[in-house]
């Protein structure tokens, strides 16, 4: 697939817009439409550019969120560790 000038424009715009959107989103005061409008107001993007940048940010923020969740699920909670030991003991006695 060929990289176009528009792709480069969106990539460059994302570098400055992502931290801006992260900051606004952390307040939980803005809807998706308001975040797109904020991009237009702050950076002077057209609606199409703002939508593309917002969509890229949305995908990236979900990816970062999922990575953070996966990191938290790698090790079981200490309570679960003790419960697992009890279950293993019971299973050994039963079998």
N, C-alpha and C positions, 0 to 999 in steps of 0.2 A: 504494500500500500504506500502511496506517495504522500510525503509530508508537504502540505501547502503553506502558503503565507499565513492563511487564517489559523492553521494549527499552531504556528510559531507565535502569532499574536495572542492566542488564547493561553499558550504556555507562559509567555512573558507576563500577561495580565494576571495569571494565577499566582505568580510569585508574590505580588503585592496584595492581591485580593484575599487570598486564603487566610492570612493572619487577621485581616480586617473582619472577615466573616466569622472566624473563630471567636473574636472578641465580642462581636454583636450577638452571636448565638449563645454565648455563655451567660448572657443576661436573661435568656428565655422570655424576652419581651417582644420579639419580632417573629412574624409568620414568614413562610417561604417567600411569598410575594413581596413583603416588606424588605426582606433581605436583598432580593433582586433589585428593588427600587433604590435601596441604599447604595448598591454598587453603581447604579446609573448616576445618582446624585454625587457620590464621593469621587468617582473616577471619570465621570462623563461617558460611560460606556453606552452603546446603543442597547436596545432591548434584547437583540439577538446575542450580542457579545455577553451581556450580563447573564442571560439564560444559560449560555454555554459554560461560562465561568462558574456560575452557581451549581450547575449540574455536576461539573468536575469536582467542585468542593464537596458537594453532598456525597458523592461516591467515595471520595477520599476520607471524609469524616466518618462514614460508616465503616470503612475498612480499618481506620485507626481504632474505632470503638470495638470492633470485633477482635482485633489483635489484643487490646487491653483485656477484654473478657477472657480470651483464650489463655492469656498469661495467668490470670487469676484462677483458672480452672486446672492448671497443670498439677498443682499439689492439692490433695484433699485437705479439707478443713480438719484441724486437730480433733474435733469431736467425732468426725467420721472415721478418723484413724483408729480411735479407741473402739468405736462400734464395729469396725471391720475386724479388729482383733477378737472381739467377743464372738462374732459370727464365725470366724475361722475356727475358734476353739470348739464351738457347738458343732460345726460341720465335721471336725475331726472325731468328736465323741460319737456322733451319729453314724458316720461311715466306719 
